[in-house]
Amino acid sequence: MTEFWETAFNDKQELWGMNPSQSAKFTKNFFVENTIKNILIPGIGYGRNAQPFIESGINVNGIEISKTAIELARKHYGSDMNIFHGSVTEMPFDNKKYDGIFCYGLIHLLNSEGRKKLIQDCYNQLTENGFMVFTAITINAPQYGQGELISKDRYEIHKGAKIFYYDNESVKTEFEKYGLFEITEVDENQPMYLIKCKKE
């Protein structure tokens, strides 16, 4: 996985452009409404999705597997942003508790055990009454069912990128015990779920 992303960021640099995703904008509004002051973004990439939070005065820490992406993030957003270098599968990187966690387009790249661990690790790093928001690709994506079938609803389209496609049931199965309270659909460059959980 490290090699896949290092190559991607090396070759294509800011491969998704500089505009934050719709999900990041929606989540920023939600976090501002709930007076969230500090957040963790696992899989922060080169920082485009950190931008709306930073502009709203929210303190952002990140985790990123690609050194190239971290260098790009520092170039665009300054060296103040703390980004841990490593895979989200190695969480936690600090013992800090966060008011909010925003995890965009990442969880569906992991296998079943990896997804469970990521959700649990994020939940563990939330403060009481903190929120975590995930986005995950849905089975309505046009490429669902293409490539090599790895396991139920999980396909490898490109070498090294195995994608698990969520439906409503699998969202509930994986997130229910972590304070799941809302699943909405959001259209990025493909259909995704915006999944909100609260730590009670």
C-alpha positions in Angstrom: 0.0 0.0 0.0 2.9 2.4 0.8 4.4 1.9 -2.6 1.1 2.3 -4.4 0.5 5.7 -2.8 4.1 6.9 -2.9 4.1 6.2 -6.7 0.7 7.9 -7.2 1.7 11.1 -5.4 5.1 11.1 -7.0 3.7 10.8 -10.5 0.6 12.9 -10.2 1.4 15.2 -7.3 -2.0 16.9 -6.4 -3.9 14.2 -8.2 -7.4 15.4 -7.0 -6.7 19.1 -7.4 -6.7 21.6 -4.6 -10.5 22.0 -4.0 -11.7 20.2 -0.9 -14.3 17.5 -1.3 -18.0 18.1 -0.7 -17.8 15.8 2.3 -15.0 17.9 3.8 -17.1 21.1 3.4 -20.2 19.4 4.9 -18.2 18.0 7.8 -16.5 21.3 8.5 -20.0 22.9 8.9 -21.1 20.1 11.1 -17.9 20.4 13.3 -18.2 24.2 13.5 -21.9 23.8 14.6 -20.7 21.4 17.3 -17.8 23.6 18.5 -15.2 21.1 17.5 -11.7 22.6 18.2 -9.2 19.9 17.2 -9.4 17.0 14.8 -7.5 14.1 13.3 -7.5 13.3 9.6 -6.3 9.8 8.9 -5.1 9.6 5.3 -4.7 13.4 5.0 -2.9 13.1 1.7 -1.6 16.5 0.5 -4.1 18.3 2.7 -6.8 19.5 0.4 -9.5 18.2 2.8 -7.8 19.8 5.8 -8.2 23.3 4.2 -11.8 24.1 5.2 -11.1 23.0 8.8 -7.9 25.1 9.0 -9.7 28.1 7.6 -12.4 27.8 10.3 -9.8 27.9 13.1 -9.9 24.1 13.8 -6.6 22.6 14.8 -5.7 19.7 12.4 -3.4 16.7 12.9 -3.0 14.2 10.2 -1.7 10.7 9.4 -0.3 10.0 5.9 1.4 6.9 4.4 3.2 8.9 1.6 6.2 11.1 2.3 5.7 12.9 -1.0 2.1 13.7 0.1 3.3 15.1 3.4 5.9 17.3 1.6 3.1 18.6 -0.6 0.9 19.3 2.4 3.7 21.3 4.1 4.3 23.2 0.9 0.6 24.2 0.6 -0.4 24.6 4.3 2.9 25.4 6.1 5.0 23.4 8.4 2.8 24.0 11.5 0.4 21.2 10.7 1.4 18.0 12.5 1.3 15.0 10.2 2.4 11.6 11.4 4.1 9.5 8.7 2.8 6.0 8.6 -0.1 3.7 7.8 -3.4 4.1 9.5 -3.1 0.4 10.3 -0.4 1.5 12.8 -2.7 3.8 14.8 -2.5 5.3 17.4 0.5 7.6 16.7 -0.1 9.7 19.8 -2.2 9.4 23.0 -4.1 12.6 22.3 -7.9 12.6 22.3 -9.6 14.6 19.5 -13.1 16.3 19.5 -13.5 15.2 15.9 -12.1 12.7 13.3 -12.6 13.0 9.6 -11.7 10.1 7.4 -12.2 10.6 3.7 -12.1 7.9 1.0 -9.9 5.6 3.0 -11.8 2.9 4.9 -12.9 1.1 1.7 -9.3 0.5 0.8 -8.8 -1.8 3.8 -9.7 -5.4 4.3 -12.3 -6.5 6.9 -9.8 -6.6 9.8 -8.2 -3.3 8.8 -11.6 -1.6 8.6 -12.6 -2.9 12.1 -9.3 -1.7 13.6 -9.5 1.7 11.9 -13.0 2.3 13.3 -12.0 1.1 16.8 -8.7 3.1 16.8 -10.5 6.3 15.7 -13.2 5.8 18.3 -10.6 5.2 21.0 -9.0 8.6 20.2 -12.3 10.6 20.5 -13.1 12.7 23.5 -16.4 12.0 25.3 -19.2 13.4 23.0 -16.7 13.6 20.1 -17.7 12.9 16.6 -16.1 10.8 13.8 -17.2 11.1 10.2 -16.2 8.6 7.5 -16.8 8.6 3.8 -17.0 5.3 2.0 -17.7 4.3 -1.6 -21.1 2.6 -2.2 -22.2 -0.3 -4.3 -23.8 2.3 -6.6 -20.4 3.3 -7.9 -20.1 2.6 -11.7 -17.1 0.4 -11.3 -18.7 -1.9 -8.7 -18.3 -5.5 -9.8 -15.4 -4.8 -12.1 -11.9 -6.3 -11.7 -11.0 -9.3 -9.7 -13.4 -10.4 -6.9 -11.4 -10.6 -3.7 -14.2 -11.3 -1.2 -17.9 -10.2 -0.9 -18.3 -6.7 -2.3 -14.5 -6.3 -2.5 -12.7 -6.0 -5.9 -9.2 -5.2 -7.2 -9.5 -3.0 -10.3 -6.0 -1.6 -10.3 -3.0 -3.6 -9.0 -2.6 -2.7 -5.3 -6.0 -1.0 -4.9 -8.6 -3.4 -3.4 -11.9 -1.6 -2.8 -14.7 -2.7 -0.5 -18.1 -1.3 -1.7 -20.5 -0.5 1.1 -24.3 -0.8 1.2 -26.6 0.3 4.0 -26.3 -3.0 5.8 -22.5 -3.2 5.8 -22.3 0.4 7.1 -24.6 -0.6 10.0 -22.8 -3.8 10.7 -19.4 -2.1 10.9 -20.3 1.2 12.6 -23.5 0.5 14.7 -21.6 -0.1 18.0 -19.6 3.0 17.6 -22.4 5.5 18.0 -23.7 5.5 14.4 -26.4 8.1 14.1 -26.6 9.2 10.5 -25.8 7.8 7.0 -26.3 10.2 4.1 -25.4 9.8 0.4 -23.0 12.4 -1.1 -21.9 12.6 -4.7 -18.2 13.2 -5.0 -16.6 11.9 -8.2 -18.5 8.8 -7.3 -21.3 7.9 -5.0 -20.3 7.8 -1.3 -21.8 7.5 2.1 -21.2 10.1 4.7 -21.2 8.2 8.0 -21.5 10.0 11.3 -20.8 8.5 14.7 -20.9 10.1 18.2 -19.0 8.8 21.3 -21.5 8.9 24.1 
